[in-house]
Amino acid sequence: MVSETTQVKEVAPDPETRLMQADAIIHRNVLWALGAGVVPIPIADVLAVSAVQVKQLKELSALYGIAFREDLAKKLVGSLLVGIGGVGVGAALGMSLAKLIPVVGTALGIVSVPVASGAFTHAIGRVFVMHFESGGTFLDFDPSRMREHFRREFEGAKEKVAKMQNRPGAPSVSPQGPA
């Protein structure tokens, strides 16, 4: 597979503006992840969410003027997800595969996968914004050093994403069940 590299752009000079733009990128991609998580086909939902997360990193790297490599971004996202433990990754895959069980499994998968997908996407965005704000790049990102911060961001994002999901225009599921 060919790795895509983007050229760097001019970084917003005002940190406040840059952070607002980064938050907008994260918010938009969390909404995309919520939608991708609703895909009824097991594993296809996980692949769609992964694509959203890589797209988010591409957008953030452009904002921060950092060269983007798709292959490296995929590896770093995978390292963060694996870093929260086999339970986290297993739960995400299990929720996706639960969609294979007629009625109950489908309902559980369609409810839980979007929230987890959105929370993962939010946490990934927040961790990379922090890293980029401190002058980091993809090449010096150390997933093992970021695991605890990622875990905290993920835990905090679950409730926030569930609330986002219940707003008008968001996928029509909630943590309590399909709407």
N, C-alpha and C positions, 0 to 999 in steps of 0.2 A: 504494500500500500504506500502511495506517495504521501509524504507529509507536507501539509500546507503551511507555508510561512507567510505572514503578512508583514508589510513594511510598517514601521512605526510612524505615528502622526504626531502633530503638535499637542502637547499636554495642556489642559486647561490650567492657566497660571494661578487662578484663585482656588485654594484648597476647598473652600466652602462650596463653590460651584461644582468642582470635581466630585465631591462627596454626594452632592444632590444628584448629579448625573449618574453616579455609580449606584445609588439607591434606586433610581428609576430603572436602570438596567436590571438590577436584581429583581425588583418588583414585577417588571414585565416578564422576565423569564420564569419566575415562580408561577405566574398565571399560565404560561405555556406549559410548565411542568404539571400543573393541576389538570390541564386538558389532556396532556399526553398520558397521565396516569389513569385516565378513564378509558383508554383504549381497551376494548374487551378481550383482546387476544393476549394470552399469557406470553411473557417474554418480549413480545412486540412492544408492550407498554414500557418495559425496562429499557429497551433499545431507544425508544422515542425520547424518554426522559434523559438518557445519557446524551443524546444528540442535543437536547436543549441545554444541558449543562456545559457541553463543549462550546456551543454557540454563545452562551453567556460569558465564558472565559475569553472568547474571541472579542466580544464587544468590550469587555473590561480592559483587555490588553490594548485595544485601540484607544480607549479613553486615556489610559496611562502612558501611551507611547511606547509600549513594550512589544517586541517582536513575538508573534504568535506561532506556535508549532502545534498543529492538531494532534500529532502522535504523542507529543510530550504532555499536552493538556489531558488527553485520555488516560495516560498512565498516572498522572497526578491525581485526577478525580478518582480513579480506581484505588489508588493507594489510600486516599482519605476514607473512602467507603469501607475498605477492608480494615483500616485502622480503628474503626469504631467497634471492631470485633466481629467474629463470625455470626454472632447473634443478630447484629444489625443487617448484615448482608443476607443472611439466611431468612430473616423476617421479611425483607424486601422481596426476595425471590419467592418465598412462601406465599406472601400476599398476592403476588402476580399469578402463581400457579393455582391458588385457591379459586381463581376464576373458572377453572375447569370443572369444578363441582357445580352441578346444576342448582339454580335458584339461590341457595344459601351461600355457597362459595362465590358465586358471581356477585351477589349483593355485598358480601364482605370485602371482596377484592376491589370492587368499584368504589367502596367507601374508604378503605384504608390506603390503597395504593396512591391516590392523588395527594392525600395529606402527607404521607411519608415522602413522596416525590417532591412536593413543594418545599417541605422542610429541608430535605437534602440539598435542593437547589439553592435555597436561601442561605444555608450554612456554608456551602461551597463559595457562593458569592461573597459573603461577609469575610471569610477567611482570606480570600485572595485580595479583596480590597485592603484589608489590614496589611497584608504582605506587600502589595504594590505601593501603598501609602508610605511604607517604611523604606522604599527604594528597592524592594526586591523584584526579581524577575522569575520567569518560569525555570530558568536554569539553576537558581539558587534556592528554590522552594524545597523545604525539607518536611515531607508529610509527617514523619515521626515526631518532629518538634511541634507540629500544629494539631496533632490528634486531640489533645485535651480541649483546646480552644474550639476545634470543629465540633466535638461532642457537646460542649456547652451551647454553641450556636444552634446545633441541631435540636437539642432539647427545648431551647427557648423558642425556636421557630415553629414547632409543632402546633402550639396554641394559636400563634399569630396566623399561620397558614390556614388553620381550620376556620378562623374568623373571616379570612379573605375569601375562602371558598363559599361562605354563606352570603356574600354580597351579590347584588344583582349583576348578571353578566358572567358570573363564575360558573364552573360546572355544577350541576344541580345535585350535589351530594353533600352530606354533612357527617361529622363524626358519629352522630346518632343513627344514621342510616340514610338510604336514598330519599330524596325529597319528593 
